[in-house]
């Protein structure tokens, strides 16, 4: 019996942003594994077992998926957005690397999804049209000193930046510190986009200049995009357009 593990991205929230490839994989699955709110986005049907689990147990969840696949099941591991961006694909491969040799023989595939940063950028205009970086601001899986170092170096390199997991209730001070570091390091009034719950009924997009940002503008459902020094704001009657030109003069 040879099972499969498909690691799939469900996109930022809206059904029409789930790729046809991911929908087809879900239609064939015998089991769906993932964080509770993501598994809740999969419609139940006869023959499909849903295995929702808490956020803190990524590696256990990955091993569970691999065990079920080894037993012949067709397992879809779901993440929001893209599964390779701060999500389950790496957790599954960590489990494979540390696990029994037979897991390496399994058919394992990663199906991409639309990551939050790209969905948010599209709403605002084209803030990521020139060079950019993405940083996960959660210090659950790395030391805060490393986050702060990367922030300073990204500001020095004049990247536009996208921040995932900006601010949780358990550590609100991290994002306050991020804004302080950026205000010091950037030294100008670049636009900042706070994009909350993009493509869901709770969507809110807010564009603020860096000096006017405050920590409570972000929560865990927000992705934050900070422009580079060349990022432009086009004012108009509705929401402004934010874009970064394709070129930087020599
Ligand atoms: N794999 C996901 C990211 C997981 S980390 C992806 O590719 O999008 C979780 C973080 O993603 C959240 O804290 C938030 O910063 C961001 N995020 C996920 N969905 C979002 C949405 N619909 N709108 C805004 N941000 C979102």
Boltz pocket constraint, residues with backbone or C-beta under 6 A from the ligand:
constraints:
  - pocket:
      binder: B
      contacts: [[A, 11], [A, 12], [A, 13], [A, 79], [A, 80], [A, 81], [A, 82], [A, 83], [A, 84], [A, 85], [A, 86], [A, 87], [A, 114], [A, 115], [A, 116], [A, 117], [A, 120], [A, 163], [A, 164], [A, 165], [A, 166], [A, 195], [A, 196], [A, 197], [A, 198], [A, 199], [A, 200], [A, 219], [A, 220], [A, 221], [A, 222], [A, 223], [A, 224]]
      max_distance: 6.0
